[in-house]
Amino acid sequence: EGLGSQRQNVGFAYIKKSNELLTLSFPGAINTAATGINNLEQIVGYYYVSNQSNPEAFFYADGVYTAIGPFANGALAWGINNGGVIAGQLGQPDGGSLGFLATPAAASTGVPVSSGSACASSQ
């Protein structure tokens, strides 16, 4: 199969300060979606590594992608506020989901989430 056999979809984020459209592609992913951005230009979203995989959440700042997880049943990051708190949802084995709040750790630690809490369950 040729180079085009594995199609990659990318996400986009508009950076208002610089009037720039940023193309996002999580390393190794075939699909990346940006779902939230704050005034510090920190971006969250989710990505897929294959067509059969669960989505995984990510945090992007200053050119660096940080995975939030992995979690056995996938995770989606939906938004980030100006304080850096990420809101998202975790997949559950029964097909439902559980909300979460998380704060990114310092990039030098390599730990993507310094604290978090479950919020609510839905099915």
N, C-alpha and C positions, 0 to 999 in steps of 0.2 A: 504494500500500500504506500501511496505517496505522502508527501508532507501534509496535504490537505485532509488526510483521513481522520484526524482528531481535531475538530473545530473548537476554537477557543472563543468564548464570549467574555467581553471585558465590561467593567463598570465605569461610570463617569461621575465626577464631582465638580461642581462649579465653585471656584475660589473667587469670591467677590472682591477681595482686596486687590488682587492682581488681575482681575478680569480674565481668569484662566480656566480652561476646561481641562481637568486632570484625568488622564486615563489610568484606571486601576486594574491590575491583573495580579492576584495573589500568586506567588511563585509555586509552580507545579499544578495550579488549578486549571480546569477547562472552562469554568464559568465563575465570574466574580460580579457581585452586585454591591454597590454602595447604597446604604439606606439612611445614613445620618451623618451630619457634619455640625461642628460647633464653631464659635467665633475664633477659636485658636487653630482652626483648620485641621482638627483631629477628625478622622473619618472612621466610621464603623460600617460593617456590612457582613456579608457571608459569601462563601465560595464552595464549589464542588471540585473534588479531585478526579471524579469519574462520573459517568452517567448513572452508575448504580450506587454511588455513595450518598450518605446523609450530608446535609449542609453543615458547614463549620463556620463559626463566627470569627471575625477579625477586627483588629484595631490598627489604624494607619496614622502615623505622625512623622513628620520630618523625613519622609522617604523610606521609612521602615515599617514593614508589615509585622504584626504580632498576632499569632493565632490565639484565640480564646478557647481553650479546650486542649485536646479533643474530648468529646463526650460520646459515649457509646451510641446514643440515639440522635446525635446532631445538635446543633445550636444555631440560633439566628440572633444577630445584634441588630436592633431596630433603630436605636437613636443614642446620642451622646449629648449631655448638656454642657454648659460652659464651665462647670466645675469638674468635668471629666467623668461623670458617672454614666455608665453604659446601661441601657435597658434592653432586655432581649428575652428570648424564650429558649428553653431546653426541651428537646423531644423526650418523650417517655415511652417505655416498652409497650404500654397498652395503646399507643397511638395518640395519646393526649399530649399536652404540653404544660410546662411549668415556667412561669416568669422568673426573671432574675435581674438583679442590679449588681454591677461590678465596677470597680475602680481600677484603671490600669496601674500596674506597679512601675517603678522606674525602669527604663529600658535596659539599664546595665545589669539588672538582676536576671533577666531572661524569663521572669515569671510574669505571664500576661495578666493575671488577676490578683490583686492584693487583698481584696475583700469582696464578699458578695452575699446576697441573701435571696432566698426564694420568696416570691410574692404571691402567686396565685396559680391555681391549676385550672385548666380548661380541657375539654374533650371535643 
